[in-house]
Amino acid sequence: MTTEKLKEHMKQAMGRLGASVTVITSHDGTQKYAMTATAVTSLSLDPPALLICVNRDNGLHHALSDGAGFCVNILYKDQQDISDTCAWKEKGEERFNIGDWQSSEGNIPYLMNAQASIFCDLDDTHVYGSHSIFIGKVKKVITREDIAPLMFVGGNYFAPPE
């Protein structure tokens, strides 16, 4: 199998792995960043940590590479517009024109009515292929009482039945 065919098959296979939709945010001291992502996972509870995978061509990558902290905002079922805005509809700080964004200490943006917002200090970084794996040590968590996350699978959004 050619490398291109293998890449296509891998993309198709991973499209079958349903995941919660998140928007990862950061601030580098001068600019805010936001990126839609599903490549987020819990890493450890002792200490509380998670990892995110970011393409090295993404603006957010540059802020994180310089040691900026970040927030993983797990989107609520009605926040597809925010996901699309931070994925492809807008660039730069214009991504914050939709949604109820606030700033935490360090000016890191977080979404007030997200399913959850997980604030992290950057703890470690590993480069692999086109991406970097950023490990964040969790320092604060805000959760919404009801549980109804926005999910993504097979190229489509959905919300699990309540």
C-alpha positions as a printed NumPy array, in Angstrom:
array([[  0.   ,   0.   ,   0.   ],
       [  1.347,   3.445,  -0.883],
       [  1.92 ,   6.067,   1.788],
       [ -0.882,   8.22 ,   0.361],
       [ -3.335,   5.286,   0.415],
       [ -2.328,   4.474,   3.984],
       [ -2.91 ,   8.109,   5.027],
       [ -6.37 ,   8.049,   3.435],
       [ -7.273,   4.75 ,   5.132],
       [ -6.031,   6.079,   8.476],
       [ -8.147,   9.221,   8.054],
       [-11.213,   7.087,   7.252],
       [-10.596,   4.835,  10.258],
       [-10.142,   7.747,  12.667],
       [-13.332,   9.329,  11.327],
       [-15.135,   6.395,  12.896],
       [-13.788,   7.243,  16.35 ],
       [-16.422,   9.499,  17.894],
       [-15.07 ,  12.247,  20.117],
       [-16.16 ,  15.251,  22.137],
       [-15.542,  18.525,  20.333],
       [-13.293,  21.005,  22.113],
       [-11.92 ,  24.46 ,  21.486],
       [ -8.399,  24.886,  22.815],
       [ -7.528,  28.475,  23.718],
       [ -4.392,  30.305,  24.758],
       [ -2.857,  33.771,  25.031],
       [  0.779,  34.581,  24.309],
       [  0.86 ,  37.978,  26.011],
       [ -0.266,  39.894,  22.932],
       [ -2.741,  37.709,  21.025],
       [ -5.541,  35.24 ,  21.806],
       [ -5.707,  31.889,  19.985],
       [ -8.52 ,  29.362,  19.5  ],
       [ -8.546,  26.046,  17.659],
       [-11.236,  23.373,  17.353],
       [ -9.882,  19.927,  18.248],
       [-10.873,  16.365,  19.02 ],
       [ -7.273,  15.22 ,  19.656],
       [ -7.54 ,  15.733,  23.419],
       [ -7.317,  13.085,  26.123],
       [ -7.032,  12.684,  29.856],
       [ -3.516,  11.547,  30.726],
       [ -3.318,  11.233,  34.503],
       [ -5.216,  11.95 ,  37.704],
       [ -2.068,  11.923,  39.833],
       [ -1.122,  14.585,  38.962],
       [ -4.196,  15.76 ,  37.046],
       [ -3.005,  16.16 ,  33.447],
       [ -4.188,  15.954,  29.878],
       [ -2.629,  16.02 ,  26.453],
       [ -3.514,  17.865,  23.288],
       [ -2.188,  17.386,  19.755],
       [ -1.654,  20.504,  17.635],
       [ -0.459,  20.793,  14.034],
       [  2.853,  22.651,  13.91 ],
       [  1.444,  24.998,  11.215],
       [ -1.349,  26.234,  13.508],
       [ -0.973,  29.651,  15.176],
       [ -1.874,  28.119,  18.544],
       [  1.187,  25.894,  18.211],
       [  3.488,  28.915,  18.255],
       [  1.989,  30.224,  21.515],
       [  2.206,  26.822,  23.184],
       [  5.759,  26.267,  21.947],
       [  6.707,  29.463,  23.777],
       [  5.341,  28.006,  27.024],
       [  1.882,  29.603,  27.173],
       [ -0.782,  27.938,  29.296],
       [ -4.011,  26.796,  27.678],
       [ -7.655,  25.956,  28.281],
       [ -9.58 ,  23.028,  26.823],
       [-13.227,  24.045,  26.416],
       [-15.437,  20.969,  25.957],
       [-18.35 ,  22.193,  23.846],
       [-22.012,  21.863,  24.783],
       [-24.422,  20.27 ,  22.295],
       [-25.667,  23.64 ,  20.953],
       [-22.2  ,  25.107,  20.234],
       [-21.577,  23.837,  16.685],
       [-21.267,  27.432,  15.423],
       [-18.394,  28.028,  17.843],
       [-16.715,  24.827,  16.66 ],
       [-17.03 ,  25.834,  13.   ],
       [-15.853,  29.381,  13.719],
       [-12.7  ,  28.153,  15.465],
       [-12.06 ,  25.436,  12.868],
       [-12.413,  27.271,   9.565],
       [-14.91 ,  30.161,   9.439],
       [-12.691,  32.826,  11.032],
       [ -9.008,  33.49 ,  11.674],
       [ -7.139,  35.024,  14.604],
       [ -8.987,  36.892,  17.32 ],
       [-12.134,  37.099,  15.174],
       [-12.806,  33.554,  16.403],
       [-13.88 ,  35.117,  19.713],
       [-16.716,  37.166,  18.155],
       [-19.203,  34.333,  18.74 ],
       [-19.871,  32.84 ,  22.175],
       [-19.619,  34.143,  25.733],
       [-15.839,  34.312,  26.145],
       [-14.206,  35.457,  29.389],
       [-10.546,  35.709,  30.386],
       [ -8.924,  33.82 ,  33.231],
       [ -5.693,  34.693,  34.978],
       [ -3.013,  34.947,  32.326],
       [ -5.691,  36.274,  29.93 ],
       [ -6.442,  32.763,  28.664],
       [ -9.93 ,  32.829,  27.102],
       [-12.568,  30.353,  28.234],
       [-16.153,  29.769,  27.157],
       [-18.586,  30.578,  29.984],
       [-21.288,  28.087,  28.977],
       [-19.057,  25.258,  27.765],
       [-19.693,  21.716,  28.939],
       [-16.413,  22.087,  30.855],
       [-13.328,  24.305,  30.787],
       [-10.017,  22.791,  31.874],
       [ -7.172,  25.224,  32.538],
       [ -3.621,  23.921,  32.215],
       [ -0.046,  25.027,  32.669],
       [  2.194,  23.632,  29.954],
       [  4.268,  20.832,  31.468],
       [  5.946,  19.032,  28.552],
       [  6.09 ,  18.892,  24.752],
       [  6.893,  16.124,  22.275],
       [  7.199,  16.631,  18.515],
       [  5.915,  13.815,  16.304],
       [  5.518,  14.157,  12.553],
       [  3.327,  17.106,  11.596],
       [  2.119,  17.678,  15.175],
       [  3.311,  18.391,  18.684],
       [  1.903,  16.678,  21.741],
       [  1.49 ,  19.19 ,  24.559],
       [  1.035,  17.885,  28.103],
       [ -0.845,  20.213,  30.407],
       [ -0.872,  20.04 ,  34.181],
       [ -4.451,  20.852,  35.202],
       [ -4.734,  23.799,  37.577],
       [ -8.481,  24.579,  37.502],
       [-11.694,  23.026,  36.159],
       [-15.129,  24.578,  35.604],
       [-18.016,  22.224,  34.75 ],
       [-21.597,  22.747,  33.692],
       [-24.183,  20.853,  35.735],
       [-26.005,  19.105,  32.875],
       [-24.109,  16.67 ,  30.655],
       [-24.774,  17.091,  26.924],
       [-21.521,  17.371,  24.932],
       [-21.184,  18.142,  21.242],
       [-19.737,  15.07 ,  19.523],
       [-18.119,  14.495,  16.124],
       [-17.965,  11.248,  14.148],
       [-17.863,  10.393,  10.451],
       [-17.513,  14.055,   9.507],
       [-20.74 ,  15.022,  11.297],
       [-21.76 ,  16.626,  14.572],
       [-24.233,  14.97 ,  16.909],
       [-25.366,  15.06 ,  20.525],
       [-25.907,  11.831,  22.435],
       [-29.494,  11.165,  23.53 ],
       [-30.348,  12.524,  26.955]])
